[in-house]
Amino acid sequence: YENTITFEVEGTRMHYKIRMKMVVFFLLLFLSALPACSSHSSPSYYSDLHALLTFKNSLSLDPLNSLRNWSPNHNTCNWTALLPGR
């Protein structure tokens, strides 16, 4: 299944087709990253970090530059769209 998402960037419309599988994949990555913020030395933290960076690098476009702080140099708890686990 595909949905069309429209972004408005400075008066220019861009249409993107996103597969539902990709949306589910992103949500699973997002949820798996939540507990990572509580323990940066755990092996799961580094595997989640790698998975999230792989996901970011697989995107061909980030028109709003929303993931600009997704890098190994920044704590994942401070990444845009990720919330620390409680």
N, C-alpha and C positions, 0 to 999 in steps of 0.2 A: 504494500500500500504506500502511496506517496501523497504527501500534502504539499501545497505550495505556500510558502511563507514570503511575505513582502516586507522588505526593509525600505525605509525612506531615509536616504543619506543626502543631506544638503540639496534637496529638490530632485534627486535622481532616484528613480525606482529600480530596485533590483529584485528579481524573483529567483527564489531558490527552491529546488525540490529536495526535500529531506525524507529519506526512508524512515519508516517507523522503527526499524531495527536500530538505526543510528541513534534515534532519540532514546530508546530503551537502553542502549549501550551507554550513552552519556549519563543517564540517570543512575545506572548501576555503578559507574565509575564515581559519580558524585557521592552516592551513599557509601561506597567503600572507602572514600577518603575521609569521611567524618571522624572515625576513630583514630585515624593516623595522626591527628593533631595532638592527641593526648600522649603519644609515645614516639618521639622522633628517632629513638635508637632501635626500635623493633624492626624485624625483617619485613613485616607487612607495610610499614611506612615507606620503605624504599621501593617495594614492588608497586604500591599505589602511586608513588611519585612517578615512577617510570611509566606506568599505564596512563596516567593523566597527561604526561608530556608527550607520549606517543599519540594519544588522542588529539592533542593540540596540534602536533605536527602533521597529522593526517588531514586537517582542515585546509581546504584550498583558499578559504577566504574568511577573514574576521573583519567585516566592514566597519564595525564600531570599535575595533581594537580592544575588545572586552577582556581578552586573555593576555594582555601585555605583561602582566606581572607573574604569569605562570612560568617560572624558571627555577632551576635548582638553586639559584642564588637567593630566592625569597622563601620564607617559611610558608608551607602550604596552608597554614591557618590564616594567612593574610592574602591568599589568592582570591581574586574576584570570583564570586558565585560559590565559594566553598565556605562552609561554616564549621568551626571547631566542634568536635564531639564533646559532650558533657558527661 
